[in-house]
Structures are given as C-alpha cells and as structure tokens.
Amino acid sequence: MIAPPVRPPVRLAVLGAGGRGADAYGRWVRAHPDRARIVAVAEPDHARLGALAGTTAARYPDWRDLVADLGRLRPDAVVVALPDALHVAAAAAVADAGLPLLLEKPAAPTLTGLTELAGVVRRTDARIAVGHVLRFAPFWRAVRALVEAGTLGDLATIEVRENIGFWHFAHSFVRGSWRSAAESSPMVLAKTCHDLDLIRWLAGAAPRTVSSEGSLLHFRPENAPDGAPARCTDGCPAAADCPFYAPRYYLDALRDVTDHPVTMLGADLSPAGRLAALRRGPYGRCVYHCDNDVADHQQTLLRFGSGLTATLTASAFTAENTRHLAITGTRGQLHGHMESGEIRVDLFSPSGRLPDVLLGPDTPPDVELVASGTDGPLGHATHTLVARPIRDTRPETGPDAGPAGRSRHAGGDDGLMDAFCRAVVDGTVGSGELSFATALDSHLMAFAAEESRAGAGVVDFGPWTATALDPAGRGSQ
Ligand SMILES: NC(=O)c1ccc[n+]([C@@H]2O[C@H](COP(=O)([O-])OP(=O)(O)OC[C@H]3O[C@@H](n4cnc5c(N)ncnc54)[C@H](O)[C@@H]3O)[C@@H](O)[C@H]2O)c1
C-alpha cells in the first residue's frame, strides 16, 4: 500500500488514555508539538479522556466509536494503548481502515490472537509497529552495535536478568491488570517479551529450542501473615513488617508521584483520595488474598543454531526494577546495567578495539566512553561506556512534572515515539524495526516458554518460528 505523504506534526488518534497512551506517549507528544499532535482520543474513564484530549482533540468513550469515525477524523496514524485483550480486534480494525499504527505489546495475548493478527497483516498489508520500546533505548542500541560489529567475537552466552522489583510486581502482577493469565497474558509474555525480543535481536536468529521453569511461589493465601485481613487498610496486624503493605508504597514512597503507577488509583491523588482508593479499589488488597495466578519467578533457557545459549531470569523478588545483562563471546565479555546505562567491555585480544560506530564522530550523543584501561587479568583492554538518554523531556512544572530521572524504559518510550513519528512521515511504518514481523518471534518464544513451563519440557521452536505465521517471509530482524 502506498502511504500518502505526511507532514509534521503527525496527527495521531490514541485508543486508551492510561499509563501508556497518556503518560508515556501522550507526554512525548506534549513535549514535541512540532512533531505530533493528538487529534482524537478514545477512553471510557472521563478524567483520563479529558486529561489527554484537552480542549482540541475529539473524544470517544470506546475505541470502536473512534475507529468508526476514522474516515471523518483522517488521522495520519493510530496509537493502540488498550488493555491486552483488546489489541487484536482494535489493531485489525485500524489495519482495515488502512492506517499505520503503533500497537502496544503484547501484540496479542494468545497464540490464537497472534495468528489471527498475522492473517490480518497478510490480508491488508497492514503497517503495524509493535511497542518494543527497549530496541529504541540508547543502552540496548549500544549493546547491539557492539555485537553487530563482532567486537565480542562469536557469542557463546547471553544472560538477561529481569529484576521486576517486589513493589512493582505486587502493583501490576498481584493486585493490578496483569495478575491473571486468562484476563491479560502469562507473565513471560506480559513482562518479558521485551527481553525475549532483545535476546532474539542480539542473537540474529530464532532459537532452536526453548525450555522454561517457574511458578507462583509466594503470593498465595497460605503465605498470608496470621490474621491478615482482605485489605491492608483493615487493620492488618502485619502492617509494620509486610513488604507489600500498600499505604507505605502509595501514600509514603510515591507521595510526590502523580503519574504512573499512582494514576491507576484514580483521579483524586490527594492523600485522602489515595487512601479512599486503597480502601475500595484493587491496589489496597492484601497481596495474599488476590485473584492472581501468574508466575512470580521464571527462568527460560534458549538454544540457538550457532551454539549460543541464552538465559532469561525474571523474578518478583528484587530490590531494583531494571535489567542486568551479561554476554560472553569468543573475543570479549560484556556486563551491562540498563538503568545506569553502564556497559563494561573486556576485550581479550591485544588488538581488540571498540567499533568506530561507538567511538568515531558519528557516535550517538547518548553514548559516552567514560573509562578505558588495561586492567584485565592479562593486561587486556577494558572499556566502560555509559549509554542513556541525554535529555529528560519532563518539565519541572505543569501536568507532566515529576521527579527527574525516572527511566521511562531507559529512554525507550521516547525513542520509539521519535522513530514512529519519523516513520509515519517517511511512510516506512511496517518495515525494519517498526514492523509486525519483527515482533513475532518474541511473542512465539513467550508462548513456547509458557508451554514448556506448563509441562512440555524442551520445546522444539522450529514449528513456531515467525515464518510459520508470516509466510511472506518478511521475517524478524
Ligand atoms: N511497551 C511497554 O513497555 C509497556 C509497558 C506497560 C504496558 N504496556 C502495554 O500497554 C497497554 C496499556 O497498558 P497501560 O499500562 O497503559 O494500561 P492502563 O490500564 O493504564 O491503560 C489502558 C486504558 O485503556 C482504557 N480502555 C479500556 N477499555 C477501553 C475501550 N473499550 N476503549 C477505549 N479505551 C479503553 C482504560 O480505561 C485505560 O485507561 C497494555 O497492553 C500493556 O500490556 C506496554
């Protein structure tokens, strides 16, 4: 399909004005009025709808109403930031209308849904970019540049540790929207399809086999402290000791935060409003008395045709909420910490050097070489880079204000919106890293991992690969 020429600012319609639609992408739009403008919003929550639509965008109570009006609205592109279960239907409807779209991950919460969506993409030649924001974070782009340049030699192992953070897990995966696999999706998809995508991206190929183990270890009724009531606010005797006591998080630790995750409590974010939300809503529930069933820890092992093996460890029981990375290769080793952006590279050969793309005049401004030495055990070269966003677009005052330095996926949210809006103008949504095909393998890897965890053992990934769903062979990158 030939895309009509688009001039900035790109005119966007947004489906779903929650954490992603409003806080992540809407915020970027407000910070870049010359690049994008929101012309229509669909959202059933009145306060959220008004906050994102402002005085100029058209308002709709449901995504279906907005999509039915696309012919009149004539946006340049659509952002689908709805709950997981609505992704396939909404993306198919927008694709049928012939518009490019940014579809939040997971593209589909089930294998059946993903297969259906792949069929829509084939039938309509849909231009769908999936919200794999981390591919656009400076940290992961720098790691990928090192791997692609062959700096580490042939890759032997990749280890990704997804430290979910005990408080974040309780918020999203015990009390919140991703607590039930049937209502949203398994944790390995909902939380770690980013990590599986990054491993796939670094490996440069789909895995041969996938195996996975894990369970819901802790957030079960039998682990509740003696006498714990249904809600933290009902006089819990364990309030002082329990790591998951809700008022400590939403009223104290996050008292200055007014966007995600506290926006999930409701519109009134005053102390009294927050307390009322904890007394009534899902986020005040005792973590041992919720209707949750997703795994709270899971380890996945992937084997690739080249001999490379990769592990992904996801755990609720971490202090940090960020990813750690370790890669070993035949000529070097890499350790990375996503939140700080630090990447340490040990190069084993005396002639080993960092690639020009990370050292020369074209080095991206968000990558900095902070130290080099020969302090390895055999006097080999070591380099420390820091790759993280140089700009924080968050203002000091106004509705988007907030504590500086919150990561927003280490710059990936901003990076994806920047790339998406550029691609809408260039007519390239649907190709390269902004293509549906690129996202397929990560989702299939997650479904295979869940099947393995459920008892299938080592799953042969051959029949699952993206080409099975995308016979046009556009394949992943
Ligand atoms: N890319 C990432 O890293 C990332 C991170 C978090 C969440 N997500 C995904 O983004 C999506 C949105 O997540 P979120 O955190 O913004 O959730 P959210 O619950 O904060 O936002 C979803 C919004 O959709 C609205 N909605 C529900 N039904 C609707 C309908 N019929 N029509 C219009 N709007 C409707 C809800 O009222 C809510 O405001 C989910 O699929 C989630 O898995 C992606």
The ligand as a Tripos MOL2 file, in Angstrom:
@<TRIPOS>MOLECULE
LIG
   44    48     1     0     0
SMALL
NO_CHARGES

@<TRIPOS>ATOM
      1 N1          5.7150   -1.1410   25.9010 N.am      1 LIG1
      2 C1          5.7860   -1.3600   27.1960 C.2       1 LIG1
      3 O1          6.8450   -1.4860   27.7540 O.2       1 LIG1
      4 C2          4.5290   -1.4610   28.0120 C.ar      1 LIG1
      5 C3          4.5540   -1.1480   29.3830 C.ar      1 LIG1
      6 C4          3.3750   -1.2370   30.1110 C.ar      1 LIG1
      7 C5          2.2110   -1.6470   29.4810 C.ar      1 LIG1
      8 N2          2.2340   -1.9890   28.1570 N.ar      1 LIG1
      9 C6          1.0100   -2.4180   27.4590 C.3       1 LIG1
     10 O2          0.3040   -1.2550   27.0650 O.3       1 LIG1
     11 C7         -1.0960   -1.4990   27.1220 C.3       1 LIG1
     12 C8         -1.7480   -0.4520   28.0110 C.3       1 LIG1
     13 O3         -1.1880   -0.5580   29.2970 O.3       1 LIG1
     14 P1         -1.3710    0.5950   30.3700 P.3       1 LIG1
     15 O4         -0.3370    0.3940   31.4000 O.co2     1 LIG1
     16 O5         -1.4550    1.9230   29.6890 O.co2     1 LIG1
     17 O6         -2.7920    0.1880   30.9620 O.3       1 LIG1
     18 P2         -3.8770    1.1750   31.5450 P.3       1 LIG1
     19 O7         -4.9050    0.3150   32.1740 O.co2     1 LIG1
     20 O8         -3.2170    2.2350   32.3400 O.co2     1 LIG1
     21 O9         -4.4880    1.8620   30.2260 O.3       1 LIG1
     22 C9         -5.3990    1.2470   29.3620 C.3       1 LIG1
     23 C10        -6.5230    2.2480   29.1110 C.3       1 LIG1
     24 O10        -7.4340    1.7150   28.1590 O.3       1 LIG1
     25 C11        -8.7280    2.1390   28.5570 C.3       1 LIG1
     26 N3         -9.7700    1.3090   27.9410 N.ar      1 LIG1
     27 C12       -10.2800    0.1370   28.4040 C.ar      1 LIG1
     28 N4        -11.2550   -0.2880   27.5740 N.ar      1 LIG1
     29 C13       -11.3540    0.6280   26.5650 C.ar      1 LIG1
     30 C14       -12.1730    0.7400   25.4120 C.ar      1 LIG1
     31 N5        -13.0980   -0.1850   25.1330 N.pl3     1 LIG1
     32 N6        -11.9860    1.7950   24.5880 N.ar      1 LIG1
     33 C15       -11.0680    2.7500   24.8750 C.ar      1 LIG1
     34 N7        -10.2520    2.6930   25.9630 N.ar      1 LIG1
     35 C16       -10.4060    1.6420   26.7960 C.ar      1 LIG1
     36 C17        -8.6960    2.0000   30.0770 C.3       1 LIG1
     37 O11        -9.7450    2.7410   30.6880 O.3       1 LIG1
     38 C18        -7.3180    2.5300   30.3970 C.3       1 LIG1
     39 O12        -7.3110    3.9150   30.6660 O.3       1 LIG1
     40 C19        -1.2700   -2.9110   27.6450 C.3       1 LIG1
     41 O13        -1.4750   -3.7830   26.5830 O.3       1 LIG1
     42 C20         0.0580   -3.2060   28.3050 C.3       1 LIG1
     43 O14         0.3610   -4.5690   28.3220 O.3       1 LIG1
     44 C21         3.3540   -1.8790   27.4250 C.ar      1 LIG1
@<TRIPOS>BOND
     1     1     2 1
     2     2     3 2
     3     2     4 1
     4     4     5 ar
     5     4    44 ar
     6     5     6 ar
     7     6     7 ar
     8     7     8 ar
     9     8     9 1
    10     8    44 ar
    11     9    10 1
    12     9    42 1
    13    10    11 1
    14    11    12 1
    15    11    40 1
    16    12    13 1
    17    13    14 1
    18    14    15 2
    19    14    16 1
    20    14    17 1
    21    17    18 1
    22    18    19 2
    23    18    20 1
    24    18    21 1
    25    21    22 1
    26    22    23 1
    27    23    24 1
    28    23    38 1
    29    24    25 1
    30    25    26 1
    31    25    36 1
    32    26    27 ar
    33    26    35 ar
    34    27    28 ar
    35    28    29 ar
    36    29    30 ar
    37    29    35 ar
    38    30    31 1
    39    30    32 ar
    40    32    33 ar
    41    33    34 ar
    42    34    35 ar
    43    36    37 1
    44    36    38 1
    45    38    39 1
    46    40    41 1
    47    40    42 1
    48    42    43 1
@<TRIPOS>SUBSTRUCTURE
     1 LIG1         1 GROUP 0 **** ****
